[in-house]
């Protein structure tokens, strides 16, 4: 199990009646309950808290940071983005969800735009496990169906994933790379597409299983942290003339 911080900008659930009905205490609270039920040690943080709830102390004790943002990407302070990025390079896991493809931390870690095509009509999504032996697909069948989803379509402005675990097909015909694994420094990142503020995607047990599996996969392993600065080494290991 892992020490998890679930971060949410927490805007839709206070401003949109449909979102409030589905997630009355916020998406972060729902995900925290789910991960707690799996046995993780979970705390939450939101945009309007001091330091967006992500103080150095909070991040230092966080093994995996789960991120959900949409309306207020630009309100996340660059200092906090740099803080999150460095923690990932030093070994913290990072699991950005759904519209976090354009969040500042994800784009900073990817070095790309995170852009995509989208359509919001509540169409069916079929999430195919294209690498069923991967730990993030553990305990699941060959696909998961989401009855109502916001469509995301290619091209997706991200680097080629280290491993692609899931690909989505949508009722309108589009496909999308929906489960992307990356390594940055000694940290692991898993971008997971399904989710929406006005569709009850995070109430689905199989989606919850994926997020739990992703946290387990992304939590740190016993490796030394990446070096924050370039280091001069004066003496070689082997003598030479």
TAVEN-V441948 format. One record per pair of residues at least 24 apart in sequence whose ideal C-beta (glycine too) atoms are under 10 Angstrom apart, sorted by the first residue. I is the first residue (numbers start at 0). GAP is how many residues later the second one is. If there is no record, write none. Layout:
# TAVEN-V441948
i=[I & I]
gap=[GAP & GAP]
This chain:
# TAVEN-V441948
i=[0 & 0 & 0 & 0 & 0 & 0 & 0 & 0 & 0 & 0 & 0 & 1 & 1 & 1 & 1 & 1 & 1 & 1 & 1 & 1 & 1 & 1 & 1 & 1 & 1 & 1 & 1 & 1 & 2 & 2 & 2 & 2 & 2 & 2 & 2 & 2 & 2 & 2 & 2 & 2 & 3 & 3 & 3 & 3 & 3 & 3 & 3 & 3 & 3 & 3 & 3 & 3 & 3 & 3 & 3 & 3 & 3 & 3 & 3 & 3 & 3 & 3 & 4 & 4 & 4 & 4 & 4 & 4 & 4 & 4 & 4 & 4 & 4 & 4 & 4 & 4 & 4 & 4 & 4 & 4 & 5 & 5 & 5 & 5 & 5 & 5 & 5 & 5 & 5 & 5 & 5 & 5 & 5 & 5 & 5 & 5 & 5 & 5 & 5 & 5 & 5 & 5 & 5 & 5 & 6 & 6 & 6 & 6 & 6 & 6 & 6 & 6 & 6 & 6 & 6 & 6 & 6 & 6 & 6 & 6 & 6 & 6 & 6 & 6 & 6 & 6 & 6 & 6 & 6 & 7 & 7 & 7 & 7 & 7 & 7 & 7 & 7 & 7 & 7 & 7 & 7 & 7 & 8 & 8 & 8 & 8 & 8 & 8 & 8 & 8 & 8 & 8 & 8 & 8 & 8 & 8 & 8 & 8 & 9 & 9 & 9 & 9 & 9 & 9 & 9 & 9 & 9 & 9 & 9 & 10 & 10 & 10 & 10 & 10 & 10 & 10 & 10 & 10 & 11 & 11 & 11 & 11 & 11 & 11 & 11 & 11 & 12 & 13 & 14 & 14 & 15 & 15 & 15 & 16 & 17 & 17 & 17 & 18 & 18 & 18 & 18 & 19 & 19 & 20 & 20 & 21 & 21 & 21 & 21 & 21 & 21 & 21 & 21 & 22 & 22 & 22 & 22 & 22 & 25 & 25 & 26 & 26 & 26 & 26 & 26 & 26 & 26 & 26 & 26 & 26 & 27 & 27 & 27 & 27 & 29 & 29 & 29 & 29 & 29 & 30 & 30 & 30 & 30 & 30 & 30 & 30 & 30 & 30 & 31 & 32 & 32 & 33 & 33 & 33 & 33 & 33 & 33 & 33 & 33 & 34 & 34 & 34 & 34 & 34 & 34 & 36 & 36 & 37 & 37 & 37 & 37 & 37 & 37 & 37 & 38 & 39 & 39 & 39 & 39 & 39 & 39 & 41 & 41 & 46 & 46 & 46 & 46 & 46 & 46 & 46 & 47 & 47 & 50 & 50 & 50 & 50 & 51 & 51 & 51 & 51 & 51 & 51 & 51 & 52 & 53 & 53 & 53 & 53 & 53 & 53 & 53 & 54 & 54 & 55 & 55 & 57 & 58 & 58 & 58 & 58 & 58 & 58 & 58 & 59 & 59 & 59 & 61 & 61 & 61 & 61 & 61 & 62 & 62 & 62 & 62 & 62 & 62 & 62 & 62 & 63 & 63 & 63 & 63 & 63 & 63 & 63 & 63 & 63 & 63 & 63 & 63 & 63 & 63 & 64 & 64 & 64 & 64 & 64 & 64 & 64 & 64 & 64 & 64 & 65 & 65 & 65 & 65 & 65 & 65 & 65 & 65 & 65 & 65 & 65 & 65 & 66 & 66 & 66 & 66 & 66 & 66 & 66 & 66 & 66 & 66 & 66 & 67 & 67 & 67 & 67 & 67 & 67 & 67 & 67 & 67 & 67 & 68 & 68 & 68 & 68 & 68 & 68 & 68 & 68 & 68 & 68 & 68 & 69 & 69 & 69 & 69 & 69 & 69 & 69 & 69 & 69 & 69 & 70 & 70 & 71 & 72 & 72 & 72 & 72 & 72 & 72 & 72 & 72 & 72 & 72 & 73 & 73 & 74 & 75 & 75 & 75 & 76 & 77 & 77 & 79 & 79 & 80 & 80 & 80 & 80 & 80 & 81 & 83 & 83 & 84 & 84 & 84 & 84 & 85 & 85 & 85 & 85 & 85 & 86 & 86 & 86 & 87 & 87 & 87 & 87 & 87 & 87 & 87 & 87 & 87 & 87 & 88 & 88 & 88 & 88 & 88 & 88 & 88 & 88 & 89 & 89 & 89 & 89 & 89 & 89 & 89 & 89 & 89 & 89 & 90 & 90 & 90 & 90 & 90 & 90 & 90 & 90 & 90 & 90 & 90 & 90 & 91 & 91 & 91 & 91 & 91 & 91 & 91 & 91 & 92 & 92 & 92 & 92 & 92 & 92 & 92 & 92 & 92 & 92 & 92 & 92 & 93 & 93 & 93 & 93 & 93 & 93 & 93 & 93 & 93 & 94 & 94 & 94 & 94 & 94 & 94 & 94 & 94 & 94 & 94 & 94 & 94 & 95 & 95 & 95 & 95 & 95 & 95 & 96 & 96 & 96 & 96 & 96 & 96 & 96 & 96 & 96 & 96 & 96 & 97 & 97 & 97 & 97 & 97 & 97 & 97 & 97 & 97 & 97 & 97 & 97 & 97 & 98 & 98 & 98 & 98 & 98 & 98 & 99 & 99 & 99 & 99 & 100 & 100 & 100 & 100 & 100 & 100 & 100 & 101 & 104 & 105 & 105 & 105 & 105 & 106 & 106 & 107 & 108 & 108 & 108 & 108 & 108 & 108 & 108 & 109 & 109 & 109 & 109 & 109 & 109 & 109 & 109 & 110 & 110 & 110 & 111 & 111 & 111 & 111 & 112 & 112 & 112 & 113 & 113 & 113 & 113 & 114 & 114 & 114 & 114 & 115 & 115 & 115 & 115 & 115 & 115 & 115 & 115 & 115 & 115 & 115 & 116 & 116 & 116 & 116 & 116 & 116 & 116 & 116 & 117 & 117 & 117 & 117 & 117 & 117 & 118 & 118 & 118 & 118 & 118 & 118 & 118 & 118 & 119 & 119 & 119 & 119 & 119 & 119 & 119 & 120 & 120 & 120 & 120 & 120 & 120 & 120 & 121 & 121 & 121 & 121 & 121 & 121 & 121 & 121 & 121 & 122 & 122 & 122 & 122 & 122 & 122 & 122 & 122 & 122 & 122 & 123 & 123 & 123 & 123 & 123 & 123 & 123 & 124 & 124 & 124 & 124 & 124 & 124 & 124 & 124 & 124 & 124 & 124 & 124 & 124 & 124 & 124 & 125 & 125 & 125 & 125 & 125 & 125 & 126 & 126 & 126 & 126 & 126 & 126 & 126 & 126 & 126 & 126 & 126 & 126 & 126 & 126 & 127 & 127 & 127 & 127 & 127 & 127 & 127 & 127 & 128 & 128 & 128 & 128 & 128 & 129 & 129 & 129 & 129 & 129 & 129 & 129 & 129 & 130 & 130 & 130 & 130 & 130 & 130 & 130 & 131 & 131 & 132 & 133 & 133 & 133 & 133 & 133 & 133 & 133 & 133 & 134 & 134 & 134 & 134 & 134 & 134 & 134 & 135 & 135 & 135 & 135 & 135 & 135 & 135 & 135 & 135 & 135 & 135 & 135 & 135 & 135 & 135 & 135 & 135 & 136 & 136 & 136 & 136 & 136 & 136 & 137 & 137 & 137 & 137 & 137 & 137 & 138 & 138 & 138 & 138 & 138 & 139 & 139 & 139 & 139 & 139 & 139 & 140 & 142 & 142 & 142 & 142 & 143 & 143 & 143 & 143 & 143 & 143 & 143 & 143 & 144 & 144 & 145 & 145 & 145 & 145 & 145 & 145 & 145 & 145 & 145 & 145 & 145 & 146 & 146 & 146 & 146 & 147 & 147 & 147 & 147 & 147 & 148 & 148 & 148 & 148 & 148 & 148 & 149 & 149 & 149 & 149 & 149 & 149 & 149 & 149 & 150 & 151 & 151 & 151 & 151 & 151 & 155 & 155 & 155 & 157 & 157 & 160 & 160 & 160 & 161 & 161 & 162 & 164 & 164 & 164 & 164 & 164 & 164 & 165 & 165 & 165 & 165 & 165 & 166 & 167 & 167 & 177 & 178 & 178 & 180 & 180 & 180 & 183 & 184 & 184 & 184 & 184 & 184 & 185 & 185 & 185 & 185 & 185 & 185 & 186 & 186 & 186 & 186 & 186 & 187 & 187 & 187 & 187 & 187 & 187 & 188 & 188 & 189 & 189 & 189 & 189]
gap=[34 & 37 & 38 & 39 & 40 & 41 & 62 & 211 & 214 & 215 & 218 & 33 & 36 & 37 & 38 & 39 & 40 & 60 & 61 & 62 & 91 & 210 & 213 & 214 & 215 & 216 & 217 & 218 & 37 & 38 & 39 & 40 & 58 & 59 & 60 & 61 & 89 & 212 & 216 & 217 & 27 & 28 & 31 & 32 & 34 & 36 & 37 & 38 & 39 & 40 & 58 & 59 & 60 & 61 & 62 & 89 & 91 & 207 & 208 & 211 & 214 & 215 & 27 & 36 & 37 & 38 & 39 & 40 & 48 & 49 & 53 & 54 & 56 & 57 & 58 & 59 & 60 & 61 & 62 & 87 & 24 & 25 & 26 & 27 & 28 & 29 & 30 & 34 & 36 & 37 & 38 & 39 & 40 & 47 & 56 & 58 & 59 & 60 & 61 & 62 & 89 & 91 & 205 & 209 & 24 & 36 & 37 & 38 & 39 & 40 & 42 & 45 & 46 & 47 & 51 & 55 & 58 & 59 & 60 & 61 & 62 & 69 & 73 & 77 & 89 & 90 & 93 & 96 & 98 & 24 & 36 & 37 & 38 & 39 & 45 & 58 & 59 & 60 & 61 & 62 & 89 & 92 & 37 & 38 & 39 & 43 & 58 & 59 & 60 & 61 & 62 & 63 & 64 & 66 & 67 & 90 & 91 & 94 & 34 & 35 & 36 & 37 & 38 & 39 & 43 & 58 & 59 & 61 & 62 & 35 & 36 & 37 & 58 & 59 & 60 & 61 & 64 & 186 & 56 & 58 & 59 & 60 & 87 & 184 & 185 & 186 & 184 & 34 & 56 & 182 & 55 & 181 & 182 & 181 & 179 & 180 & 181 & 177 & 178 & 179 & 180 & 177 & 178 & 177 & 179 & 174 & 175 & 176 & 177 & 178 & 179 & 180 & 181 & 174 & 175 & 177 & 179 & 180 & 42 & 171 & 39 & 41 & 43 & 70 & 71 & 168 & 169 & 170 & 174 & 175 & 25 & 38 & 39 & 40 & 38 & 170 & 172 & 173 & 178 & 35 & 37 & 64 & 66 & 164 & 171 & 177 & 180 & 184 & 34 & 169 & 175 & 168 & 169 & 171 & 173 & 174 & 175 & 177 & 178 & 29 & 31 & 173 & 176 & 177 & 180 & 171 & 175 & 170 & 171 & 173 & 174 & 175 & 177 & 178 & 173 & 24 & 26 & 172 & 175 & 176 & 179 & 24 & 173 & 24 & 25 & 26 & 28 & 29 & 30 & 33 & 24 & 27 & 26 & 28 & 29 & 32 & 24 & 25 & 27 & 28 & 29 & 31 & 32 & 27 & 25 & 26 & 27 & 29 & 30 & 33 & 51 & 25 & 28 & 27 & 31 & 25 & 24 & 25 & 27 & 28 & 29 & 31 & 33 & 27 & 30 & 32 & 25 & 30 & 31 & 32 & 158 & 24 & 28 & 29 & 30 & 152 & 155 & 156 & 157 & 28 & 29 & 30 & 31 & 123 & 124 & 126 & 150 & 151 & 152 & 153 & 154 & 155 & 156 & 27 & 28 & 29 & 30 & 31 & 40 & 122 & 124 & 150 & 153 & 27 & 28 & 29 & 30 & 31 & 34 & 124 & 126 & 145 & 148 & 149 & 152 & 27 & 28 & 29 & 30 & 31 & 33 & 36 & 37 & 38 & 39 & 124 & 27 & 28 & 29 & 30 & 31 & 32 & 35 & 127 & 129 & 134 & 27 & 28 & 29 & 30 & 31 & 32 & 33 & 34 & 35 & 36 & 37 & 27 & 28 & 29 & 30 & 31 & 32 & 33 & 125 & 126 & 127 & 28 & 126 & 31 & 26 & 27 & 28 & 29 & 30 & 31 & 32 & 33 & 34 & 41 & 28 & 30 & 29 & 27 & 28 & 29 & 27 & 26 & 30 & 24 & 25 & 24 & 25 & 26 & 27 & 28 & 26 & 24 & 25 & 24 & 99 & 100 & 102 & 99 & 101 & 139 & 140 & 142 & 98 & 100 & 138 & 94 & 95 & 96 & 97 & 98 & 99 & 100 & 101 & 130 & 138 & 95 & 96 & 97 & 98 & 136 & 137 & 138 & 139 & 95 & 96 & 97 & 130 & 133 & 134 & 135 & 136 & 137 & 138 & 94 & 95 & 96 & 97 & 128 & 129 & 130 & 131 & 132 & 133 & 134 & 135 & 93 & 94 & 95 & 96 & 97 & 126 & 127 & 128 & 94 & 95 & 96 & 97 & 121 & 122 & 123 & 124 & 125 & 126 & 127 & 128 & 88 & 90 & 93 & 94 & 95 & 96 & 97 & 120 & 124 & 41 & 93 & 94 & 95 & 96 & 97 & 115 & 116 & 119 & 120 & 122 & 123 & 84 & 93 & 94 & 95 & 96 & 97 & 93 & 94 & 95 & 96 & 97 & 98 & 104 & 105 & 110 & 114 & 117 & 51 & 52 & 54 & 80 & 93 & 94 & 95 & 96 & 97 & 98 & 99 & 103 & 104 & 51 & 53 & 94 & 96 & 97 & 98 & 91 & 92 & 93 & 95 & 51 & 55 & 56 & 57 & 79 & 90 & 92 & 55 & 84 & 52 & 76 & 83 & 85 & 50 & 51 & 76 & 50 & 73 & 75 & 76 & 78 & 80 & 82 & 47 & 48 & 49 & 70 & 72 & 74 & 79 & 81 & 47 & 48 & 73 & 44 & 45 & 46 & 47 & 43 & 44 & 45 & 42 & 43 & 44 & 77 & 40 & 41 & 42 & 43 & 35 & 36 & 37 & 38 & 39 & 40 & 41 & 42 & 60 & 61 & 77 & 34 & 35 & 36 & 37 & 38 & 39 & 57 & 59 & 32 & 33 & 34 & 35 & 56 & 58 & 30 & 31 & 32 & 33 & 34 & 51 & 53 & 55 & 28 & 29 & 30 & 31 & 76 & 78 & 79 & 27 & 28 & 29 & 30 & 49 & 50 & 51 & 25 & 26 & 27 & 28 & 29 & 49 & 74 & 76 & 77 & 24 & 25 & 26 & 27 & 28 & 47 & 48 & 49 & 50 & 51 & 24 & 25 & 27 & 45 & 46 & 47 & 48 & 24 & 25 & 26 & 27 & 43 & 44 & 45 & 46 & 49 & 51 & 53 & 68 & 69 & 74 & 76 & 41 & 42 & 43 & 44 & 45 & 49 & 38 & 39 & 40 & 41 & 42 & 49 & 51 & 52 & 65 & 66 & 67 & 79 & 80 & 83 & 37 & 38 & 39 & 40 & 41 & 47 & 50 & 51 & 36 & 37 & 38 & 50 & 81 & 33 & 34 & 35 & 36 & 37 & 47 & 48 & 49 & 32 & 33 & 34 & 35 & 36 & 48 & 50 & 33 & 34 & 32 & 29 & 30 & 31 & 32 & 45 & 47 & 79 & 83 & 30 & 46 & 78 & 79 & 81 & 82 & 83 & 27 & 29 & 30 & 43 & 45 & 54 & 56 & 73 & 74 & 75 & 76 & 77 & 78 & 79 & 80 & 81 & 82 & 28 & 29 & 42 & 72 & 73 & 76 & 71 & 72 & 74 & 75 & 78 & 79 & 67 & 70 & 71 & 73 & 74 & 26 & 66 & 67 & 69 & 70 & 73 & 65 & 24 & 25 & 26 & 63 & 24 & 50 & 60 & 61 & 62 & 63 & 65 & 66 & 59 & 61 & 24 & 47 & 48 & 49 & 50 & 53 & 54 & 55 & 58 & 60 & 61 & 52 & 53 & 54 & 57 & 48 & 50 & 51 & 52 & 53 & 44 & 45 & 46 & 47 & 50 & 52 & 43 & 44 & 45 & 46 & 47 & 48 & 49 & 51 & 25 & 24 & 25 & 26 & 41 & 42 & 24 & 35 & 37 & 24 & 33 & 28 & 29 & 30 & 26 & 27 & 27 & 25 & 27 & 45 & 48 & 49 & 52 & 24 & 26 & 27 & 28 & 44 & 26 & 25 & 26 & 32 & 31 & 35 & 33 & 36 & 37 & 42 & 38 & 40 & 41 & 42 & 43 & 34 & 35 & 37 & 38 & 39 & 40 & 31 & 33 & 36 & 38 & 39 & 26 & 29 & 30 & 31 & 32 & 33 & 25 & 29 & 24 & 25 & 27 & 28]
